[in-house]
Amino acid sequence: EHGTSVRDAQSEDQASRRSADVDDEAPPSSDNSNLDLAAKFKAFSESRRASAATAICSSVPSAIAYLTKQFVRCGGETASNRCGGSFSCGGRAARIGFADALTEFLRLQASKGDFQLTEAVRPVLEMVGSSFEKQIMKAEKGGNSLSSEIDFFSTPSPNASPEKRMQTISGAFLSGRNPRAKSSADPSIGRLLASDVLRKGISENLSESLQLNVLLELTASCNLSIKSTVDGNNNSESPPLNRHEIQVALIEISHLVVALGEAGSSSLDDLLAMLDKCLSHSDHGVRYEAAIVHAAIAQAFPAVGRKFVLSSLNEIV
């Protein structure tokens, strides 16, 4: 009898264990299946997005074009939530990241030596090209413009209103009004990042002769662009530079003039002729950068700078 009772207890214990295993292997509920399906769909979408980006960046020019396009698509603060976070559609931080990525990519190409960095000058200028210009013009002419309470940046162009009131940064970003505010700092930040990529990613990694070629190329591009704007005709194969691209080109020209010194004396005639046109440009940013280039020329070539100052004073008198 004792053995029978022991066997019965063992059989009951095995039966309970089998029932527990069956419960563990029970099919998941519909909610869990929906979550699994959503996770798989998300992973599939991310893998397709990553493979598409990889396919786009199959060559160096296409990779530069891809990073430039993503830089513009970020939208700066014109399309992002003011406080950023998970609800942000873009923002300055994303643009800074793409600009840094493009700079490091160009540096890697310079170390490899398989790609001529001079060919990347015009694609880098596209960071503030026509798409960037349309984005800025839309922000300037839109009805939902930045209010005077939170607009503590300088005007991006003559089209913007000069009426502003100063306020602290904390008060501007914590204000409850206009959660998708359009900041007038987007054009200046875009130009600053583009000039930084042009300087650190291209010019600093070139020899003196190639830097001179870049100086001549930028001077010719600005000259043709200003001429086509005045005449209304564009005879060149590439589209003319807009006001933002001209400013970025002038920023780099001022750097190259100082860096090259006497080696850049052969480009002075074309450069001075182009700067005379820039000083009468309709955009005040172009006029300002042209004056900075004249200051750089005076630093590298004091005699030329002295002559320009005296002639300018005589014209005023």
KELUM-617030 format. One record per residue (C-alpha): residue number from 1; residue in one letter; z, x, y. Coordinates in Angstrom, 1 decimal. Layout:
<roros>
ropa:NUM kekol:A up:Z east:X north:Y;
...
</roros>
This chain:
<roros>
ropa:1 kekol:E up:0.0 east:0.0 north:0.0;
ropa:2 kekol:H up:0.8 east:2.8 north:2.4;
ropa:3 kekol:G up:-2.6 east:4.4 north:1.7;
ropa:4 kekol:T up:-4.3 east:1.1 north:2.3;
ropa:5 kekol:S up:-2.6 east:0.6 north:5.7;
ropa:6 kekol:V up:-3.6 east:4.1 north:6.7;
ropa:7 kekol:R up:-7.3 east:3.5 north:5.8;
ropa:8 kekol:D up:-7.3 east:0.2 north:7.7;
ropa:9 kekol:A up:-5.9 east:1.9 north:10.8;
ropa:10 kekol:Q up:-8.5 east:4.7 north:10.6;
ropa:11 kekol:S up:-11.3 east:2.1 north:10.2;
ropa:12 kekol:E up:-10.0 east:0.2 north:13.3;
ropa:13 kekol:D up:-9.9 east:3.4 north:15.3;
ropa:14 kekol:Q up:-13.5 east:4.3 north:14.4;
ropa:15 kekol:A up:-14.6 east:0.8 north:15.2;
ropa:16 kekol:S up:-13.0 east:1.0 north:18.7;
ropa:17 kekol:R up:-14.7 east:4.3 north:19.3;
ropa:18 kekol:R up:-18.1 east:3.0 north:18.3;
ropa:19 kekol:S up:-17.6 east:0.0 north:20.7;
ropa:20 kekol:A up:-16.7 east:2.4 north:23.5;
ropa:21 kekol:D up:-19.8 east:4.5 north:22.9;
ropa:22 kekol:V up:-21.9 east:1.4 north:23.0;
ropa:23 kekol:D up:-20.4 east:0.4 north:26.3;
ropa:24 kekol:D up:-21.2 east:3.8 north:27.7;
ropa:25 kekol:E up:-24.8 east:3.6 north:26.6;
ropa:26 kekol:A up:-25.2 east:0.1 north:28.1;
ropa:27 kekol:P up:-28.3 east:-0.2 north:30.4;
ropa:28 kekol:P up:-27.6 east:0.4 north:34.1;
ropa:29 kekol:S up:-27.5 east:-2.5 north:36.5;
ropa:30 kekol:S up:-30.4 east:-3.6 north:38.6;
ropa:31 kekol:D up:-28.8 east:-2.0 north:41.7;
ropa:32 kekol:N up:-28.6 east:1.4 north:40.0;
ropa:33 kekol:S up:-32.3 east:1.1 north:38.9;
ropa:34 kekol:N up:-33.3 east:0.3 north:42.5;
ropa:35 kekol:L up:-31.4 east:3.3 north:43.8;
ropa:36 kekol:D up:-33.1 east:5.5 north:41.2;
ropa:37 kekol:L up:-36.5 east:4.2 north:42.1;
ropa:38 kekol:A up:-35.8 east:4.8 north:45.8;
ropa:39 kekol:A up:-34.7 east:8.3 north:45.2;
ropa:40 kekol:K up:-37.8 east:9.1 north:43.1;
ropa:41 kekol:F up:-40.1 east:7.6 north:45.7;
ropa:42 kekol:K up:-38.4 east:9.7 north:48.4;
ropa:43 kekol:A up:-38.7 east:12.9 north:46.3;
ropa:44 kekol:F up:-42.4 east:12.0 north:45.7;
ropa:45 kekol:S up:-43.0 east:11.5 north:49.4;
ropa:46 kekol:E up:-41.4 east:14.7 north:50.4;
ropa:47 kekol:S up:-43.3 east:16.7 north:47.7;
ropa:48 kekol:R up:-46.6 east:15.2 north:49.0;
ropa:49 kekol:R up:-45.7 east:16.1 north:52.6;
ropa:50 kekol:A up:-44.8 east:19.6 north:51.6;
ropa:51 kekol:S up:-48.0 east:20.0 north:49.6;
ropa:52 kekol:A up:-50.1 east:18.7 north:52.5;
ropa:53 kekol:A up:-48.5 east:21.2 north:54.9;
ropa:54 kekol:T up:-49.1 east:24.0 north:52.4;
ropa:55 kekol:A up:-52.8 east:22.9 north:52.0;
ropa:56 kekol:I up:-53.2 east:22.8 north:55.8;
ropa:57 kekol:C up:-51.8 east:26.4 north:56.2;
ropa:58 kekol:S up:-54.3 east:27.9 north:53.8;
ropa:59 kekol:S up:-55.5 east:30.5 north:56.4;
ropa:60 kekol:V up:-54.0 east:32.1 north:59.5;
ropa:61 kekol:P up:-55.9 east:30.1 north:62.1;
ropa:62 kekol:S up:-55.1 east:26.9 north:60.3;
ropa:63 kekol:A up:-51.4 east:27.8 north:60.2;
ropa:64 kekol:I up:-51.4 east:28.5 north:63.9;
ropa:65 kekol:A up:-53.2 east:25.3 north:64.6;
ropa:66 kekol:Y up:-50.7 east:23.4 north:62.4;
ropa:67 kekol:L up:-47.6 east:24.8 north:64.2;
ropa:68 kekol:T up:-49.2 east:24.2 north:67.6;
ropa:69 kekol:K up:-49.9 east:20.6 north:66.7;
ropa:70 kekol:Q up:-46.3 east:20.1 north:65.4;
ropa:71 kekol:F up:-45.0 east:21.6 north:68.6;
ropa:72 kekol:V up:-46.8 east:19.0 north:70.7;
ropa:73 kekol:R up:-46.0 east:16.1 north:68.3;
ropa:74 kekol:C up:-42.3 east:16.7 north:68.8;
ropa:75 kekol:G up:-42.6 east:15.0 north:72.1;
ropa:76 kekol:G up:-39.8 east:16.9 north:73.9;
ropa:77 kekol:E up:-37.3 east:14.6 north:75.5;
ropa:78 kekol:T up:-40.0 east:12.1 north:76.4;
ropa:79 kekol:A up:-39.9 east:10.6 north:72.9;
ropa:80 kekol:S up:-36.5 east:11.5 north:71.5;
ropa:81 kekol:N up:-33.2 east:9.9 north:71.8;
ropa:82 kekol:R up:-31.1 east:11.5 north:74.6;
ropa:83 kekol:C up:-28.3 east:12.5 north:72.3;
ropa:84 kekol:G up:-30.5 east:13.6 north:69.4;
ropa:85 kekol:G up:-29.0 east:13.3 north:66.0;
ropa:86 kekol:S up:-30.4 east:11.4 north:63.1;
ropa:87 kekol:F up:-32.1 east:8.8 north:65.4;
ropa:88 kekol:S up:-34.0 east:11.4 north:67.4;
ropa:89 kekol:C up:-37.8 east:11.4 north:67.2;
ropa:90 kekol:G up:-38.2 east:15.0 north:68.4;
ropa:91 kekol:G up:-36.6 east:16.9 north:71.3;
ropa:92 kekol:R up:-36.4 east:20.3 north:72.8;
ropa:93 kekol:A up:-34.6 east:21.8 north:69.9;
ropa:94 kekol:A up:-37.5 east:21.0 north:67.6;
ropa:95 kekol:R up:-40.0 east:22.5 north:70.0;
ropa:96 kekol:I up:-37.9 east:25.7 north:70.3;
ropa:97 kekol:G up:-37.9 east:25.9 north:66.5;
ropa:98 kekol:F up:-41.6 east:25.6 north:66.2;
ropa:99 kekol:A up:-42.2 east:28.1 north:69.0;
ropa:100 kekol:D up:-39.8 east:30.6 north:67.3;
ropa:101 kekol:A up:-41.6 east:30.0 north:63.9;
ropa:102 kekol:L up:-45.0 east:30.6 north:65.5;
ropa:103 kekol:T up:-43.7 east:33.8 north:67.2;
ropa:104 kekol:E up:-42.4 east:35.2 north:63.9;
ropa:105 kekol:F up:-45.6 east:34.2 north:62.1;
ropa:106 kekol:L up:-47.7 east:36.2 north:64.6;
ropa:107 kekol:R up:-45.4 east:39.1 north:64.3;
ropa:108 kekol:L up:-45.8 east:39.1 north:60.6;
ropa:109 kekol:Q up:-49.6 east:39.1 north:61.0;
ropa:110 kekol:A up:-49.3 east:42.0 north:63.4;
ropa:111 kekol:S up:-47.3 east:44.0 north:60.8;
ropa:112 kekol:K up:-49.9 east:43.2 north:58.1;
ropa:113 kekol:G up:-52.9 east:44.0 north:60.2;
ropa:114 kekol:D up:-55.2 east:41.5 north:58.5;
ropa:115 kekol:F up:-55.6 east:39.3 north:61.5;
ropa:116 kekol:Q up:-56.8 east:40.1 north:65.1;
ropa:117 kekol:L up:-54.0 east:38.7 north:67.3;
ropa:118 kekol:T up:-56.4 east:38.5 north:70.2;
ropa:119 kekol:E up:-58.0 east:35.5 north:68.4;
ropa:120 kekol:A up:-54.8 east:33.6 north:68.7;
ropa:121 kekol:V up:-54.6 east:33.6 north:72.5;
ropa:122 kekol:R up:-56.5 east:30.4 north:73.0;
ropa:123 kekol:P up:-54.8 east:28.5 north:70.1;
ropa:124 kekol:V up:-51.4 east:29.5 north:71.5;
ropa:125 kekol:L up:-52.5 east:28.1 north:74.9;
ropa:126 kekol:E up:-53.2 east:24.8 north:73.1;
ropa:127 kekol:M up:-49.4 east:24.4 north:72.9;
ropa:128 kekol:V up:-49.7 east:23.1 north:76.5;
ropa:129 kekol:G up:-53.3 east:21.9 north:76.1;
ropa:130 kekol:S up:-54.9 east:18.5 north:76.5;
ropa:131 kekol:S up:-52.5 east:16.6 north:74.2;
ropa:132 kekol:F up:-49.5 east:18.1 north:76.0;
ropa:133 kekol:E up:-51.1 east:17.1 north:79.3;
ropa:134 kekol:K up:-51.6 east:13.5 north:78.2;
ropa:135 kekol:Q up:-48.0 east:13.3 north:77.0;
ropa:136 kekol:I up:-46.7 east:14.6 north:80.3;
ropa:137 kekol:M up:-49.0 east:12.3 north:82.4;
ropa:138 kekol:K up:-47.9 east:9.3 north:80.3;
ropa:139 kekol:A up:-44.2 east:10.2 north:81.1;
ropa:140 kekol:E up:-44.9 east:10.7 north:84.8;
ropa:141 kekol:K up:-46.9 east:7.4 north:85.2;
ropa:142 kekol:G up:-44.8 east:5.3 north:82.9;
ropa:143 kekol:G up:-42.7 east:2.5 north:84.3;
ropa:144 kekol:N up:-39.6 east:3.6 north:82.4;
ropa:145 kekol:S up:-39.2 east:6.8 north:84.3;
ropa:146 kekol:L up:-36.0 east:8.9 north:84.5;
ropa:147 kekol:S up:-33.5 east:7.4 north:86.8;
ropa:148 kekol:S up:-32.1 east:9.3 north:89.8;
ropa:149 kekol:E up:-28.6 east:9.3 north:88.3;
ropa:150 kekol:I up:-29.7 east:11.5 north:85.3;
ropa:151 kekol:D up:-32.7 east:13.4 north:86.7;
ropa:152 kekol:F up:-31.2 east:16.8 north:87.5;
ropa:153 kekol:F up:-34.3 east:18.9 north:86.8;
ropa:154 kekol:S up:-37.1 east:20.0 north:89.1;
ropa:155 kekol:T up:-40.3 east:18.0 north:89.4;
ropa:156 kekol:P up:-43.0 east:18.8 north:86.9;
ropa:157 kekol:S up:-46.0 east:18.2 north:89.2;
ropa:158 kekol:P up:-46.9 east:16.7 north:92.6;
ropa:159 kekol:N up:-47.2 east:13.3 north:90.9;
ropa:160 kekol:A up:-43.4 east:13.1 north:90.4;
ropa:161 kekol:S up:-41.1 east:11.7 north:93.0;
ropa:162 kekol:P up:-39.1 east:14.3 north:94.9;
ropa:163 kekol:E up:-36.2 east:12.0 north:95.5;
ropa:164 kekol:K up:-33.3 east:13.2 north:93.3;
ropa:165 kekol:R up:-29.6 east:13.2 north:93.2;
ropa:166 kekol:M up:-27.5 east:16.0 north:91.6;
ropa:167 kekol:Q up:-25.2 east:15.2 north:88.7;
ropa:168 kekol:T up:-23.4 east:17.1 north:86.1;
ropa:169 kekol:I up:-25.0 east:17.6 north:82.7;
ropa:170 kekol:S up:-22.2 east:15.9 north:80.8;
ropa:171 kekol:G up:-22.5 east:12.8 north:83.0;
ropa:172 kekol:A up:-26.3 east:12.8 north:82.6;
ropa:173 kekol:F up:-26.2 east:12.8 north:78.8;
ropa:174 kekol:L up:-23.2 east:10.6 north:78.3;
ropa:175 kekol:S up:-24.5 east:7.9 north:80.6;
ropa:176 kekol:G up:-25.1 east:4.6 north:78.9;
ropa:177 kekol:R up:-28.4 east:3.8 north:80.7;
ropa:178 kekol:N up:-31.9 east:4.4 north:79.3;
ropa:179 kekol:P up:-31.2 east:5.8 north:75.8;
ropa:180 kekol:R up:-34.7 east:7.2 north:75.6;
ropa:181 kekol:A up:-34.8 east:8.8 north:79.0;
ropa:182 kekol:K up:-37.9 east:10.8 north:80.1;
ropa:183 kekol:S up:-36.9 east:14.2 north:81.4;
ropa:184 kekol:S up:-39.0 east:16.0 north:84.0;
ropa:185 kekol:A up:-37.9 east:19.3 north:82.4;
ropa:186 kekol:D up:-40.3 east:18.9 north:79.5;
ropa:187 kekol:P up:-43.4 east:20.5 north:81.2;
ropa:188 kekol:S up:-41.4 east:23.5 north:82.3;
ropa:189 kekol:I up:-39.8 east:24.0 north:78.9;
ropa:190 kekol:G up:-43.2 east:23.7 north:77.2;
ropa:191 kekol:R up:-44.7 east:26.3 north:79.5;
ropa:192 kekol:L up:-41.8 east:28.6 north:79.0;
ropa:193 kekol:L up:-42.0 east:28.4 north:75.2;
ropa:194 kekol:A up:-45.8 east:28.9 north:75.2;
ropa:195 kekol:S up:-45.5 east:31.9 north:77.5;
ropa:196 kekol:D up:-42.8 east:33.3 north:75.3;
ropa:197 kekol:V up:-45.0 east:33.0 north:72.2;
ropa:198 kekol:L up:-47.9 east:34.6 north:74.0;
ropa:199 kekol:R up:-45.7 east:37.5 north:75.1;
ropa:200 kekol:K up:-43.5 east:38.2 north:72.1;
ropa:201 kekol:G up:-46.0 east:37.1 north:69.4;
ropa:202 kekol:I up:-49.2 east:38.6 north:70.7;
ropa:203 kekol:S up:-49.1 east:40.9 north:73.7;
ropa:204 kekol:E up:-46.1 east:43.0 north:72.7;
ropa:205 kekol:N up:-47.8 east:43.7 north:69.3;
ropa:206 kekol:L up:-51.1 east:44.9 north:70.8;
ropa:207 kekol:S up:-52.3 east:48.4 north:71.8;
ropa:208 kekol:E up:-53.0 east:49.2 north:75.4;
ropa:209 kekol:S up:-56.7 east:48.7 north:75.0;
ropa:210 kekol:L up:-56.3 east:45.3 north:73.4;
ropa:211 kekol:Q up:-53.7 east:44.3 north:76.1;
ropa:212 kekol:L up:-56.4 east:45.1 north:78.7;
ropa:213 kekol:N up:-58.9 east:42.9 north:76.8;
ropa:214 kekol:V up:-56.3 east:40.1 north:76.8;
ropa:215 kekol:L up:-55.8 east:40.6 north:80.5;
ropa:216 kekol:L up:-59.6 east:40.3 north:81.1;
ropa:217 kekol:E up:-59.9 east:37.3 north:78.9;
ropa:218 kekol:L up:-57.1 east:35.4 north:80.6;
ropa:219 kekol:T up:-58.5 east:36.3 north:84.0;
ropa:220 kekol:A up:-62.0 east:35.1 north:83.0;
ropa:221 kekol:S up:-60.7 east:31.9 north:81.5;
ropa:222 kekol:C up:-58.6 east:31.0 north:84.6;
ropa:223 kekol:N up:-61.6 east:31.8 north:86.9;
ropa:224 kekol:L up:-64.0 east:29.6 north:84.9;
ropa:225 kekol:S up:-61.5 east:26.8 north:84.6;
ropa:226 kekol:I up:-60.8 east:26.7 north:88.4;
ropa:227 kekol:K up:-64.5 east:26.9 north:89.1;
ropa:228 kekol:S up:-65.3 east:24.1 north:86.7;
ropa:229 kekol:T up:-62.6 east:22.0 north:88.3;
ropa:230 kekol:V up:-64.0 east:22.5 north:91.8;
ropa:231 kekol:D up:-67.7 east:22.1 north:90.8;
ropa:232 kekol:G up:-67.2 east:19.5 north:88.1;
ropa:233 kekol:N up:-69.4 east:21.4 north:85.7;
ropa:234 kekol:N up:-68.3 east:23.3 north:82.6;
ropa:235 kekol:N up:-70.9 east:25.7 north:81.3;
ropa:236 kekol:S up:-68.7 east:27.5 north:78.8;
ropa:237 kekol:E up:-68.4 east:26.6 north:75.1;
ropa:238 kekol:S up:-64.6 east:26.1 north:75.3;
ropa:239 kekol:P up:-63.0 east:23.4 north:77.4;
ropa:240 kekol:P up:-61.5 east:24.5 north:80.7;
ropa:241 kekol:L up:-57.8 east:25.3 north:81.0;
ropa:242 kekol:N up:-55.5 east:22.6 north:82.4;
ropa:243 kekol:R up:-52.8 east:23.2 north:85.0;
ropa:244 kekol:H up:-50.2 east:24.0 north:82.3;
ropa:245 kekol:E up:-52.5 east:26.5 north:80.5;
ropa:246 kekol:I up:-53.4 east:28.2 north:83.8;
ropa:247 kekol:Q up:-49.7 east:28.7 north:84.6;
ropa:248 kekol:V up:-49.0 east:30.1 north:81.1;
ropa:249 kekol:A up:-52.0 east:32.5 north:81.5;
ropa:250 kekol:L up:-50.8 east:33.6 north:84.9;
ropa:251 kekol:I up:-47.3 east:34.3 north:83.6;
ropa:252 kekol:E up:-48.7 east:36.5 north:80.9;
ropa:253 kekol:I up:-51.1 east:38.2 north:83.4;
ropa:254 kekol:S up:-48.1 east:39.1 north:85.6;
ropa:255 kekol:H up:-46.4 east:40.8 north:82.6;
ropa:256 kekol:L up:-49.6 east:42.6 north:81.6;
ropa:257 kekol:V up:-50.2 east:43.9 north:85.1;
ropa:258 kekol:V up:-46.8 east:45.6 north:85.2;
ropa:259 kekol:A up:-47.0 east:46.8 north:81.5;
ropa:260 kekol:L up:-50.5 east:48.3 north:81.9;
ropa:261 kekol:G up:-49.9 east:49.9 north:85.3;
ropa:262 kekol:E up:-52.8 east:52.2 north:86.3;
ropa:263 kekol:A up:-54.6 east:51.4 north:83.0;
ropa:264 kekol:G up:-55.3 east:47.9 north:84.4;
ropa:265 kekol:S up:-56.9 east:49.0 north:87.7;
ropa:266 kekol:S up:-60.3 east:48.2 north:86.4;
ropa:267 kekol:S up:-59.5 east:44.5 north:86.3;
ropa:268 kekol:L up:-58.1 east:44.3 north:89.8;
ropa:269 kekol:D up:-61.3 east:43.1 north:91.5;
ropa:270 kekol:D up:-61.8 east:40.1 north:89.1;
ropa:271 kekol:L up:-58.1 east:39.4 north:89.2;
ropa:272 kekol:L up:-57.7 east:39.3 north:93.0;
ropa:273 kekol:A up:-60.8 east:37.0 north:93.2;
ropa:274 kekol:M up:-59.3 east:34.6 north:90.7;
ropa:275 kekol:L up:-55.9 east:34.6 north:92.4;
ropa:276 kekol:D up:-57.5 east:33.7 north:95.8;
ropa:277 kekol:K up:-58.7 east:30.5 north:94.1;
ropa:278 kekol:C up:-55.4 east:29.9 north:92.4;
ropa:279 kekol:L up:-53.5 east:30.1 north:95.7;
ropa:280 kekol:S up:-55.5 east:27.0 north:96.9;
ropa:281 kekol:H up:-55.0 east:25.1 north:93.7;
ropa:282 kekol:S up:-53.8 east:21.4 north:93.9;
ropa:283 kekol:D up:-50.9 east:22.0 north:91.6;
ropa:284 kekol:H up:-47.9 east:23.8 north:93.2;
ropa:285 kekol:G up:-47.0 east:25.4 north:89.9;
ropa:286 kekol:V up:-50.3 east:27.2 north:89.7;
ropa:287 kekol:R up:-49.9 east:28.4 north:93.3;
ropa:288 kekol:Y up:-46.4 east:29.6 north:92.6;
ropa:289 kekol:E up:-47.4 east:31.6 north:89.5;
ropa:290 kekol:A up:-50.3 east:33.1 north:91.4;
ropa:291 kekol:A up:-47.8 east:34.4 north:94.0;
ropa:292 kekol:I up:-45.8 east:35.9 north:91.2;
ropa:293 kekol:V up:-48.9 east:37.7 north:89.9;
ropa:294 kekol:H up:-49.4 east:39.1 north:93.5;
ropa:295 kekol:A up:-45.8 east:40.4 north:93.4;
ropa:296 kekol:A up:-46.6 east:42.1 north:90.1;
ropa:297 kekol:I up:-49.7 east:43.6 north:91.5;
ropa:298 kekol:A up:-47.7 east:44.9 north:94.5;
ropa:299 kekol:Q up:-45.2 east:46.4 north:92.1;
ropa:300 kekol:A up:-47.9 east:48.2 north:90.0;
ropa:301 kekol:F up:-50.2 east:49.0 north:92.9;
ropa:302 kekol:P up:-48.3 east:49.2 north:96.2;
ropa:303 kekol:A up:-51.4 east:50.0 north:98.2;
ropa:304 kekol:V up:-53.2 east:46.8 north:97.0;
ropa:305 kekol:G up:-50.1 east:44.7 north:97.6;
ropa:306 kekol:R up:-49.6 east:46.1 north:101.1;
ropa:307 kekol:K up:-53.2 east:45.3 north:101.9;
ropa:308 kekol:F up:-52.9 east:41.7 north:100.6;
ropa:309 kekol:V up:-49.7 east:41.1 north:102.7;
ropa:310 kekol:L up:-51.3 east:42.3 north:105.9;
ropa:311 kekol:S up:-54.5 east:40.3 north:105.4;
ropa:312 kekol:S up:-52.4 east:37.2 north:104.6;
ropa:313 kekol:L up:-50.4 east:37.7 north:107.8;
ropa:314 kekol:N up:-53.6 east:38.1 north:109.8;
ropa:315 kekol:E up:-54.9 east:34.8 north:108.4;
ropa:316 kekol:I up:-51.7 east:33.0 north:109.4;
ropa:317 kekol:V up:-51.9 east:34.4 north:112.9;
</roros>
